[in-house]
Every structure is written in structure tokens, then in C-alpha cells.
Amino acid sequence: MRSDRDAMEYDVVIVGGGPSGLSAAIRLKQQAAAAGRKVSVCLLEKGSEIGAHILSGAVIETRALAELFPDWQERGAPLNTPAGEDRFLFLTEGGSFKLPTPPQMANHGNYIVSLGNFCRWLGEQAEALGVEIYPGFAAAEVLYHEDGSVKGVATGDLGIGKDGQPGHNFQPGMELIARQTIFAEGCRGSLTRELFERFNLRDGADPQTYGIGIKELWEIDPAKHQPGLIVHSVGWPLSNDTYGGSFLYHLEDNLVAVGFVVGLDYQNPWLSPYEEFQRYKTHPSIRGFFEGGRRISYGARALSEGGFQSVPKLTFPGGLLVGDTAGFLNVPKIKGTHMAMQSAILAADSVLELLAREDWGMEATGYSTQVRQSWLSDELHRVRNIRPAFKWGLWGGLAYGAVDTFLFRGKAPWTFAHHDDHSQLGSKTAYARIEYPKPDGKLTFDRLSSVFLSATNHEENQQSHLRLKDASVALSVNYAKYGAPETRYCPAGVYEILGEDEGAPRLQINAQNCLHCKTCDIKDPTQNIVWTVPEGGGGPNYPNM
């Protein structure tokens, strides 16, 4: 224990206020109350409020929600728009073709939601049950017992200046000690990355593969609004060898969520996922929805796409992993919320069983067993080969997906493997530079005006939370070999190359713009960029995303 930090003790500390973290907290309190037991639960959320950093499409399947709250409708859960018509389009540069909707993408019985608002509602339910929720506090350090088991976490110090020294407003972090710590950090969690290495959690699992999802929220002409309409597309503007596609969801109140996902195993270093998204909106089959409308929010987030074969070992002495931080996302279904919540329910049940014993720092091995025996594991196993089949390109992937779904019914006697995303990037001389059109300010926009809509803010005098292991690599490798791809794969203009015209290029990191999407941490070809948590409360403040 650091002498300048206060400590608080709980039975369970949960890191992350997304669907999985909140579901774990709720389930713990529900089951403890049913058994007549008292269990203290604390949840940390690095965003300024619950929901501030939450971004997803999102169409939600209510299976896990109904297990948590059978009366969720009576409780006023913000699931206001039942899914209606499904459309699945193949886009060419000038036209489109309607394809049969894959069975995994059929959404009858689901709901189009703002996942941020859904999490805000879950937060209210958790607090009503007695969960202590601390938004604006970023878990920055894992604490360990002398025997190596996880002891809890510490929040980050406040008031550390850019020079790394405590400033006049310095406040030490807080240590939160727990019998069990549940890590629900979401995709590419910074503490989870440390746990992977310390406890060898990825041994025997495939590398995780990721996508970047970029989203806008629009208020459109009421005459064009069709509540419940769901449109997905593949094809243009992406080339056949780049995995990705779009979503367009009509919510209530003339709102439309539109987004674009690009697999981060793409090879062309000149590709910009942000610019591909802007191009997509100009397609003749798409632009009509937005003409005359108003863009009201913007954001981006990486998502785990590895599925079954990339799920790590879930438990270790003193803690466990839930939700997207463990990779629970069904890529063909384009849904992860129901899986995140279900993993949290199983984790909470296992932890509660463990808490009945007196020992600290034990391993909740029953959780892994419950996951293997649940519908969660079965659902992931059935679709395990569909995402990696796109190594054969768009048409090869679609063809294999049809065969796997209808002929093998997800039970093919083989399992395809995944690769690291960062190792796939080609050199700048192997690909032609992509010239993207300038934004028109009506349908397409530049990155800085987009970041403004995300309400992103960080304390300006703090140390950059985007660290380079070796500053020279940014120019000697990234710039020289790949043409500084970080200036393109970042959806927020964080990375800039300055001084080119003078013949003295240098990398500038505008950490103030960071959306916490984690793409740089994932895609950097030398893994030289390390994403760490900034001061609590920093980052985006998404409304209705």
C-alpha cells in the first residue's frame, strides 16, 4: 500500500460501468439479497458519468436482460423502438443490390436502443440495490497481494503535470481492496492487457482481432423516418480484400444511428476508416436519408471480433474478466450486449459462491465452467469460422458463411485461426495512395468538427495518456515504411506529422482529442503506442449514443 493513498475495502470491486460491469453488480446484489447475505459492491467508471463513454450501434437482444429483470418493461427500461424491417445491401460505387438477410442478422423481437442511455438506466437499478458507483474515477493500477493474487485496484493520481511531477492541485489516487475484482473494461482494456501478461491468460487462445466502429447520430426529416428500420451493407466503398460494412438504425423521435465498421486487419496503410465512413454516406442508396437532416453526435470505439477461438482464460487468483474485455461478441450477429450481460450474470453467481468462503484472493474457476456450459459458449462456437473466412475476401467470406450456416449449421469439424491485426499492414510503396474527397460540411465532415460533437475533453496540463515506448520509431519505422498510418487510422486527429515541408518531419500527439477508441493501441504496426488511462472524467461525453 502506498503511504499517501487512502484505502477502502469491499467484497467486490468492478472496473467499468458498461453493460457487463453493471449487470455483474446488479446480479451480485440481487442474489445476495435472495440468500439473506450482505455483499458490498463498488463500481468504478472512468467516464464523467455512467454512459459517457458508451458507444454501440445498437440493436439489443433481451435474453440476458430478461434474466436480470423479468419485469424490465414495467421498470421503464429505455427499449423504445422494436426492430422492424431488415435490409441487407451490397453496394457498388453507383448502385446497390438487396441480398438475403443472413439468419444471424434477423432482428425480429429485438430493440434499437441508445446503449449509453440503457447503461444509465442500469446504473439507476444498481444504485437502488445498494451498489456504490463512482463515475469519474479511472482504475489505473492493479494491486497484488504478496502471493501474487489480485488485491484490488488503485485509481489514478490527479494533478500530475505534463512533466510527470505533482502539481499544486495534486491528489493521490484511492486504493480499493476487494476479495474479488471483476474487470469489465470493454474492448482492449489497459489493466486487462497487464493481466493477460502477468497470468498468461492468452496461452492457448488465438490472437484477438478487432474492428473500429465509427458512429454518428442524426436527426432526419420526419418524412424519411421509418422507426424500426434496420439497414446493413457490405461492399463499396471498401475494396474486396478489406473486411467491414455499415449499419443504419432508425430509432424514435426522428433519430437515425449510422455507422461504419472496418476490420483492423486491413493491409493498405493509406486507408482511413473515418474517410471511408464519410464516403459511404454519399452513396445514392444512403445519402437520401440524411439530406436535409442534422448531425448531432459523433464517436468511435474498437470492438473485439475474434469470437470463440480468441476468448482468453477468464479467471485468475483474485479476479475475473467479463464482457467485451474478454471478447464476448457475436460478429455475424453484430451484437455483444446480450453476451456481455450474460457473462456478467455467470461471473456474479460464481463470485457469490466464492465469497461464502473466508479466503481472500481465491480463483473463481466455477465461472469458466459455467460459461462453457451456457448458451453463451454455444452461440460463439456456432459462428466461430465466419469472421476468419473473410481472409478469402468479401465474396469468399459470404460464400463460406452461407455454407457454414446452412450446411454445417455451425458444426464444421474445423476451426479457422486468427492473426494479430498490427502485423497485417503493408508498406506504403506496395499500395496506391487513396485520395479522399474534401468534406462538404453537410453530409461529410472533417475529423476535428466531428470530435467537437463528441464533447471530448481532457485536463490540458496532464501527462499524455498516449505513450510511445520509443519515440524514434514513429519516424524511423511508422513514417518511413508505412507513411505514418496513425494519422489515418485514428478517428479523432490525435496523431499529426508536422514539419514535412521543411524536411524535418515530427510526430505530434494531440491527446486532448482522444475518443478512447483504442485503435492506435491495436493497429500500430510496431506496437509502440501504449494507451493508458487519463485522469478520471476525461474523454468523450456521449449523449444518446
HUFENSUL-V5324 format. One line per field, one symbol per residue. phi: phi as a letter, one per 40 degrees, with the letter a starting at -180 (. if undefined). psi: psi as a letter, one per 20 degrees, with the letter a starting at -180 (. if undefined). burial: I if it has 16 or more other ideal C-beta (glycine too) atoms within 10 Angstrom, else O. A space follows every 50 residues. Layout:
# HUFENSUL-V5324
phi=???
psi=???
burial=???
This chain:
# HUFENSUL-V5324
phi=.cccbcbbbbcbbbbhbcdccccccccdcccccccgbbbcbbbbbcccac gcbcaadbbbccdcdcccbdbdcccgdcbbbccbcbbbbbcbcbaabcbc cddcccbdgcbcbccccccccdccccccchccbbcgbccbacbbcccgcc bibbcccbgccccgbcccbcbccbcbcacabbcbcgcfccccdccdccbf cccgbcdcbbbbbbbbbbbbddcbcbdgcbbbabgdcccdcbciibbabc ccfgcbcbaabbccccbccccbdccccccdcccdcbcccbcgcbcbaaaa acbcbcgdcbccccbadgaabbgcccgcaccccfabcccdcccccccccc cccccccccbgcbccccccccccccdccccccbcccccccccgdcccccc dcccccccfgbdcabcbbbcccccccccccbcccccccccgbbbaccccc ddccfcabdccccccbbbcacccdccbdcccbgfcccbcccbgcbbbbgc ccgbcacbbccdcccgcgcccccdcbfccbcbccddgchcbccgc
psi=pphjpqqqprgpppopkahgghhggggghghghhjkqpppppppphrhrp ihjpprfppppjghghhgnhkhghikplnioqpcpppoqpprhiaqppqp pqhhjpjpirqprohghghgghgghghhijpopnqjopoippqqrhjiqp hbrpqqqqkprhjjqpahkppqrppopqhpppoliaplphhhgghgghjl ijpiqqqqqrqpppqqpqorphhipnpipppqqrbqjqrhjppaarqopo arkkqppprppppjjqhoiipohghhggggiiqhighhhipjappiqqrq pqqpjhbgijprpirroirrqrbihiknpoghilqighgghghhghgggg ghhhiiriqqjrpmhhghggghjrhgggghhhjhiggiijijrghggggg hgghghgikjkqkrpqqrrphhiiprqhiiqqppoqqqqijghqqrhhhg hhiikpqqphjrqpjoqphohhhhghfggghikmhhihipjjkhpqoqjg hijmqqppomhhipjkhjhhhgiphjkhppprpaqqirarnppk.
burial=OOOOOOOOOIIIIIIIIIIIIIIIIIIIIIIIOOOOOOIIIIIIIIIIII IIIIIIIIIIIIIIIOOIIOOIOOOOIIIOIOIOOIOIIIIOOOOIOOOO OIOIIOIOOIIIIIIIIIIIIIIOIIIOIOIIIIIIIIIIIIIOOOOOII IIIIIIIIIIOOOOOOOOOOIIIIIIIIIIIIIIIIIIIIIIIOIIOOIO IIOOIIIIIIIIIIIIIIIIOOOOIOOIIIIIIIIIIIIOOIIIIIIIII IOOIIIIIIIIIIIIIOIIIIIIIIIIIIIIOIOIIOOIIOOIOIOIIII IIIIIIIIIIIIIIIIIIIIIIIIIIIIIIIIIIIIIIIIIIIIIIIIII IIOIIOOOOIIIIIOIIIOIIOOOOIIOIIIIIIIIIIIIIOOIOOIIOI IOOIIOOOOIOOOOOIOIOOIIOOIOOIOOOOOIOIOOOOOOIIIOIOOI IOIIIIOIIOOIIIIIOIOOOOIIOOOIIOIIIIIIIIIIIIIIIOIOOO OOOOOOIOIIIIIIIIIIIIIIIIIIOIIOIIIIIIIIIIIIIII
